[in-house]
């Protein structure tokens, strides 16, 4: 491997040598998200508590809630989120289930890729001495 790059220890993504961390930004964010999710499951906390515990902005926690990635237990732990269509208070996301159904809006799970898809994906990892990509 070129001495000017190194790999992410988790996913193997190629990183510039200037980038000193062992994990790429995407893996760091995924790991942080997993820790936050576990912390919320195990503790009765508010958004501000989560932000302070992990040293992240409250806006990041709220964004994850609006994206529907995390949901608090029943109760008054979060700043109310309202449906963008009808204004009803919701626990997560940006549209309530009723408006989603009425307006034909669906939540789609991220496509999972098979090993065949990954093997056949086009990617450029570097250049040969002749300048050809390999």
N, C-alpha and C positions, 0 to 999 in steps of 0.2 A: 504494500500500500504506500502511496505517496506520503512523504514525511510532513507535508503541509496539511494533511487531513487526519482525522480519526473518526471512529464509529461511535454512535450512540450505544451505550452498554445495554440498553433495553431492546431497541428495535433495529439497530444496525444501520440507521440512516447515516450518511456521510456528513461529517461536520468539519468546518474549517478549524485549523489548529489554533487560531486566535480565540475560538470559542472554548473556554477552559472547562466547562462542566462535562461530566461523564454522560449525562442524559440530554437529549435534544429538547428544545422548548415544548414540543408537543407531548413528549413522554412525561416531562416534569408537570405539565398542566393536567394530564390524565391522572397521574399519581396524586397530585394535590386534590383533584376532584374526588377520587376514591377515598382519601383520608377525610375530607369534609363530609362526604356522604355517611361514612361510618360514624363520625363524631356526632352528627345530627341524630342518627339512629340510637346511639347509646346515651345521649344527653338531652335534657329538656332545655334547649337554648333558643335564643333569639338571633336574628341576623347579625346584630352588632357583636354578640358574643362569639359567633363563628368567625367574623372578620378579625376581631382582636386576637382570638386564639391562634389563627393561622397567619396573621399579619398581612391580610389581603383587604382590598377595598370592599366596603359594603356593597358597592355597585356591582362587583363581580358576583357576589352571592345572590343578589337580586336578579342579575342576568340569568344565572343558572336556574332560578325559580321560574322566571318568565319563559325560558326555553323549555321548561317542563323536565329538566334534568334532575332536579331535587324537589322534594315535597316534604314539608314539615308534618309532624303528627298533628292531629286535631287540636285546636286550641288557639290561643292568641299570641303565638310566638313570632309572627311576621307582620310586617307592614301590609295592610290589605292590598291585594291585587284585584283589579277590576277587569271584567270582560271588555275588550275593545269595541264590541258591537252593542251589547245591551247594558253594560255597566254593572252587572251582577258581580258580587264579590266571589272570587275563585281562589283555590289553594295554590294553583300553579298554572303555568302557561300564559297565554294572552287572550284566549277565547274560551268561553265556558262550553261544556259538553253539548248543551242544548243548541247554542248558536252554531257550533261546529257541525252538528247533525243537520240543522235547518239549512245551512249555507253550503253543505256538501264539502266542508273542510275536513280533511283527514290527517291523522298523525301517522307518518310513515316511519317505520324502523329503518335504521341505516342498513343498506344492503350489505350482507356478509359475502365475502368473496371466497370462492373455493381455491384450493391449491393450484388448480389448473389456470384460473384467472390470474393469479399472482405470477405463475411461471411464464405466462404468455404476455404479460404487461410490458409495454415499451418503456425503457428507461436508459438514460445515459449516465454512466458512472464516472467517466473520465476521458482523457484523450491519450492516444499513443504518442510516441516520440514523433511520428510523422504527422501528427495533428488529427488523425482519424479518431472518431469516437468509438469507444468499445463498451 
